[in-house]
Amino acid sequence: MKTLFALEYYSPHIGGAEVLFKTLCEGLASEGHDITVVTLRLPNTPAFEVINDVKVHRVKAPNKGARYWFTFLSIPKVFQLSRQADLIHTTTYNGAFPAWFAGKLRRKTCVITVHEVFGSHWEELVGMSWISAKLHQLLERLIVALPFHRYISVSQYTANCLIKFGVNPEKIAVVYNGIDYNLFDSEKADGKVIRQKLGLSNEFVYMYYGRPGVSKGVEYLVQAVPLISKRIPDSKLLLILAHDPKDRYENIKRMIKDLNIKDKVILIDPVPRDELPNYIAASDCVVVPSLSEGFGFTAAEACAMGKPVVASNVASLPEVVSGKYVLVEPRNPEAIAEGVERVYKGETENSPRKIFSWDECVEGYLRVYQELVGDATQKVGR
């Protein structure tokens, strides 16, 4: 099967969606499928290369608003490469239109992976202006309204959101993302080395890692630090924070300064993925203060390592967490502080560990492809 992927970001860009599609594309290629990706060209990346049998074409765009430019500038390349494709696969948000457009003109089967749907919650996201929220809300509605052959959601929560948007349930398939259990294995991780490296001895360490995106709720976690320090004096926040988006990263740094909590926060840049389990092992719990999550890689990875998780009781997070965890009210620093204290006191919820296998994920996508590829010219609709 020849599959063309239209994705605004692909490896080496860092993010949950990038982990999914890198694993999926390489998994399909390893089984003999012909896989091609059209994606945004990042600094210091070639216009074309083959990575683990995946052909990657990168589209150059202006630095400012590059992901939005990709929506338009990628159309010629996606259309050109779609000629030989049996199926076109895209995802929310900026690769969706070029994929659908090429599929429509070429009469090709077109599938979209939907990570999360914010709907009316766009206006509640931290740091987003009213105008920006309205524009993103409109963009989301337009994308979901495009008549794809199949909508693949990464959780039942996202599937339910799509149904509320009016998508035909028969057009929706739930395929959970996977976790690399060979990587996120507590028996292989070495937290002691990281504690020594960071100058930690017996401190209680609660950790966040990821991007300071509008839906991630990092601001509320930072606001909770003074409260946690009162409850657990010998505690520190290990904050592994990406610099993108830059304005939000700088805002977090300002908050740390304004709250006078520099001595209670260890702020470091993102670490190589193969080193991340060591940092999780060095922590006493992982905090996921998100306002929304389509799946929740951070929560699932921490749970895979057997670490207690404090997570917002929203979206897909109750669906994903397992083992030792505490669910807390979102947007509430006091609730986050209470959750961390509960972990400190050993007062967590306990449940059997949930398994999210990459093999099952790839097989799930293949089942969807096989259902559709036999009749690529079938009528599409919502």
C-alpha positions in Angstrom: 0.0 0.0 0.0 1.3 3.5 -0.9 0.3 6.0 1.7 1.0 9.8 1.6 1.1 11.7 4.8 0.5 15.4 4.9 1.7 16.6 8.3 2.6 20.2 9.4 5.4 18.7 11.7 7.4 15.6 11.5 10.6 14.4 13.2 13.0 16.0 14.3 10.2 18.4 15.6 9.3 17.4 19.2 5.8 16.6 20.3 3.3 13.9 21.0 1.9 14.0 17.4 5.4 13.7 16.0 6.1 10.7 18.2 2.9 9.1 16.9 3.5 9.7 13.2 7.2 8.8 13.3 6.4 5.5 14.9 3.4 4.9 12.6 5.2 5.7 9.4 8.3 3.7 10.3 6.2 0.8 11.5 4.3 0.7 8.2 7.5 1.0 6.2 9.1 -1.8 8.1 6.2 -4.0 7.0 6.8 -3.2 3.4 4.4 -0.3 2.8 5.5 2.6 0.6 5.4 5.6 2.9 5.9 9.3 1.9 5.6 12.3 4.1 5.1 16.0 3.2 6.0 18.2 6.1 7.3 21.6 7.0 11.0 22.2 6.5 12.6 23.0 9.8 16.0 24.8 10.2 19.0 22.6 9.3 16.9 19.9 7.6 17.2 18.9 4.0 14.4 19.4 1.5 14.3 15.6 1.0 15.7 12.6 2.8 14.8 9.0 3.5 14.6 8.1 7.2 14.2 4.4 8.1 12.6 3.8 4.7 10.2 6.7 5.0 10.5 9.3 2.2 10.3 12.8 3.7 9.7 15.8 1.5 9.9 19.2 3.3 8.2 22.4 2.3 9.9 25.7 3.0 7.8 28.4 4.5 8.5 31.8 6.1 9.7 31.5 9.7 6.9 33.7 11.1 3.7 31.7 11.1 5.3 28.8 9.3 2.7 26.2 10.2 0.0 28.4 8.8 1.9 29.0 5.6 2.3 25.2 5.3 -1.5 25.0 4.7 -1.1 26.8 1.3 2.5 26.2 0.3 2.3 22.4 0.7 -0.6 22.1 -1.8 1.5 21.7 -4.9 3.7 19.0 -3.4 0.9 17.1 -1.8 -1.1 17.2 -5.1 2.0 16.0 -7.1 2.8 13.1 -4.8 -0.8 12.1 -4.3 -1.0 10.8 -7.9 0.6 7.5 -7.0 -0.9 7.2 -3.5 -3.5 4.6 -2.6 -4.5 6.6 0.5 -3.8 10.1 1.9 -3.4 10.5 5.7 -3.3 13.8 7.5 -3.9 15.3 11.0 -5.2 18.4 12.7 -4.6 21.2 11.9 -2.6 22.7 9.0 -2.0 19.6 6.9 -5.7 18.8 6.7 -6.9 21.1 3.9 -4.1 20.2 1.4 -4.6 16.5 2.1 -8.4 16.7 1.6 -8.0 19.0 -1.4 -5.6 16.6 -3.2 -7.8 13.6 -2.3 -10.9 15.4 -3.7 -9.2 16.2 -7.0 -7.5 12.8 -7.3 -10.5 10.9 -6.0 -8.3 9.3 -3.4 -9.3 7.9 0.0 -8.4 10.5 2.7 -8.1 9.9 6.5 -7.5 12.3 9.3 -6.2 11.7 12.8 -7.9 14.1 15.3 -5.9 14.6 18.5 -8.3 16.8 20.3 -11.2 19.1 19.7 -11.4 22.3 21.8 -14.8 23.6 20.5 -16.0 26.4 22.7 -13.0 25.9 25.1 -10.7 27.9 22.7 -11.7 31.1 24.6 -10.7 29.5 27.9 -7.1 28.8 26.9 -4.4 30.7 28.8 -2.8 33.6 27.0 -4.9 33.5 23.8 -6.7 36.7 22.8 -10.4 36.7 22.0 -9.7 37.3 18.3 -7.1 34.5 18.1 -9.4 32.1 19.9 -12.3 32.9 17.5 -10.1 32.4 14.5 -8.8 29.0 15.8 -12.3 28.0 16.7 -13.4 28.7 13.1 -10.4 26.9 11.6 -11.2 23.9 13.8 -14.8 23.8 12.7 -13.8 24.1 9.0 -11.4 21.2 9.3 -13.8 18.9 11.1 -16.4 19.8 8.5 -14.3 18.6 5.6 -15.7 15.2 4.5 -12.9 12.8 5.2 -13.5 9.1 4.6 -12.5 8.3 8.2 -11.8 10.3 11.4 -9.3 8.5 13.6 -9.5 9.8 17.2 -6.7 9.1 19.8 -9.2 8.6 22.7 -12.8 8.0 23.3 -13.0 11.5 24.7 -12.0 12.9 21.3 -14.4 10.6 19.5 -17.2 12.0 21.7 -16.2 15.5 20.8 -16.3 14.7 17.1 -19.8 13.3 17.5 -20.9 16.5 19.2 -19.5 18.4 16.2 -21.8 16.4 14.0 -19.5 13.8 12.6 -21.2 10.5 11.8 -20.1 8.0 14.5 -19.8 5.4 11.7 -17.0 7.5 10.2 -15.0 7.5 13.5 -12.5 5.0 14.7 -10.7 5.1 18.0 -7.0 4.2 17.9 -5.0 4.9 21.0 -1.5 6.2 20.7 1.2 3.9 22.0 4.0 4.0 24.6 7.5 2.7 24.2 7.6 0.4 27.2 11.1 -0.6 26.3 12.2 3.0 26.8 9.9 3.9 29.6 11.0 1.1 31.8 11.7 1.9 35.5 14.1 -1.0 35.8 16.3 0.5 33.1 16.2 4.1 34.3 18.8 5.6 36.6 17.3 8.4 38.7 20.3 8.6 41.1 22.6 10.0 38.4 20.1 12.8 37.6 19.6 13.7 41.2 23.4 14.0 41.6 23.6 16.0 38.4 20.9 18.5 39.6 22.3 18.7 43.2 19.3 17.0 44.7 19.6 14.8 47.8 16.4 14.0 49.8 14.1 16.7 48.4 10.6 15.7 47.3 10.7 16.3 43.5 7.5 16.9 41.4 8.1 17.1 37.7 6.6 18.6 34.5 7.9 18.1 31.0 6.7 19.3 27.7 5.7 22.5 25.9 4.2 25.6 27.5 1.3 25.4 25.1 -2.0 27.3 25.6 -3.7 24.1 26.7 -1.0 22.7 29.0 -1.8 24.7 32.1 1.9 25.2 33.1 1.0 28.6 34.6 -1.2 27.0 37.2 1.5 24.6 38.2 4.0 27.4 38.7 1.4 29.3 40.7 1.0 26.2 42.9 4.7 26.1 43.8 4.5 28.6 46.8 1.5 26.5 48.1 3.3 23.2 47.7 6.4 24.7 49.4 4.3 25.5 52.5 2.9 22.0 52.6 6.1 20.3 51.7 9.0 22.6 52.7 11.7 20.3 51.3 10.3 20.1 47.8 11.3 21.3 44.3 9.6 21.5 40.9 11.7 20.0 38.1 10.5 21.9 35.0 11.7 20.5 31.7 10.3 23.1 29.4 10.5 23.6 25.6 11.2 27.1 24.3 8.3 26.9 21.8 6.2 28.9 21.9 8.8 31.4 22.9 6.5 34.1 24.3 4.8 31.6 26.7 8.2 30.2 27.7 9.4 33.7 28.6 6.1 34.3 30.5 6.8 31.2 32.6 10.3 32.5 33.4 8.8 35.9 34.5 6.3 34.1 36.7 9.0 32.2 38.5 10.9 35.5 39.1 7.8 37.4 40.2 6.7 34.7 42.6 10.2 34.6 44.1 10.4 30.9 43.7 13.7 30.5 41.9 15.1 28.4 44.7 12.1 26.1 44.5 12.2 25.5 40.7 14.8 23.7 38.6 14.1 24.9 35.0 16.0 23.1 32.3 15.8 22.7 28.6 14.3 19.6 26.9 16.5 16.5 27.2 17.1 13.8 24.6 14.2 11.4 24.6 16.3 8.4 25.5 17.4 10.3 28.6 13.8 11.3 29.7 13.1 8.1 31.7 16.1 8.9 33.9 14.5 12.3 34.8 11.1 10.7 35.5 12.9 8.1 37.7 14.6 11.0 39.6 11.2 12.5 40.4 8.7 11.5 43.1 5.7 12.3 40.9 4.8 13.8 37.6 2.2 16.6 37.3 0.0 17.0 34.2 -1.9 20.3 34.8 -3.5 20.3 31.3 -6.7 22.2 30.4 -7.3 19.7 27.7 -5.6 16.6 26.3 -6.5 14.4 23.3 -4.5 11.5 24.7 -1.9 12.6 27.2 1.6 11.2 26.4 3.1 12.6 29.6 0.6 11.0 31.8 0.8 7.6 30.0 4.6 7.6 30.0 4.9 8.4 33.7 2.3 5.7 34.5 4.3 3.3 32.4 7.2 3.8 34.7 5.1 3.4 37.8 5.4 7.0 38.9 2.5 8.6 40.8 0.7 11.2 38.6 -1.2 14.3 39.5 -3.4 15.1 36.5 -6.3 17.4 35.7 -9.6 15.7 35.8 -10.4 16.7 32.2 -10.7 15.4 28.7 -8.9 12.1 28.1 -6.7 12.2 31.2 -9.0 10.1 33.4 -9.1 7.6 30.4 -5.3 7.3 30.3 -4.0 7.4 33.9 -3.5 4.3 35.9 -1.5 2.9 38.7 -1.0 5.5 41.4 -2.7 8.8 40.6 -4.6 11.8 41.8 -7.1 13.7 39.6 -7.6 17.4 40.4 -9.7 20.3 39.3 -8.1 22.1 36.3 -7.1 25.8 36.5 -6.7 25.5 40.2 -3.3 25.9 41.8 -4.7 25.0 45.3 -6.0 21.7 43.9 -2.7 21.0 42.3 -0.9 21.7 45.6 -3.3 19.4 47.4 -2.8 16.7 44.8 1.0 16.8 45.1 0.6 16.7 48.9 -1.6 13.6 48.6 1.2 11.9 46.6 3.7 12.9 49.3 1.5 11.4 52.0 0.8 8.2 49.9 -2.9 9.0 49.6 -3.3 8.2 45.8 -5.9 6.3 43.9 -4.7 2.9 42.8 -5.7 0.9 39.7 -4.3 -1.8 37.4 -1.9 -0.4 34.9 -3.3 0.3 31.4 -1.2 -0.8 28.4 -1.0 1.3 25.2 1.0 -0.8 22.7 2.5 0.7 19.6 2.0 -2.6 17.8 -1.7 -2.4 18.6 -1.7 1.2 17.4 -0.1 0.4 14.0 -2.5 -2.5 13.6 -5.4 -0.3 14.4 -4.4 2.1 11.6 -3.9 -0.7 9.2 -7.4 -2.0 9.9 -8.8 1.4 9.0 -6.7 1.5 5.8 -7.8 -2.0 4.8 -11.4 -1.1 5.3 -11.1 1.8 2.9 -8.4 1.2 0.4 -10.4 -1.3 -1.6 -12.8 1.4 -2.8 -10.9 4.6 -2.9 -13.6 6.4 -4.9 -16.4 5.7 -2.5 -18.6 8.7 -1.7 -17.4 10.6 1.4 -19.6 12.5 3.9 -20.2 13.3 7.5 
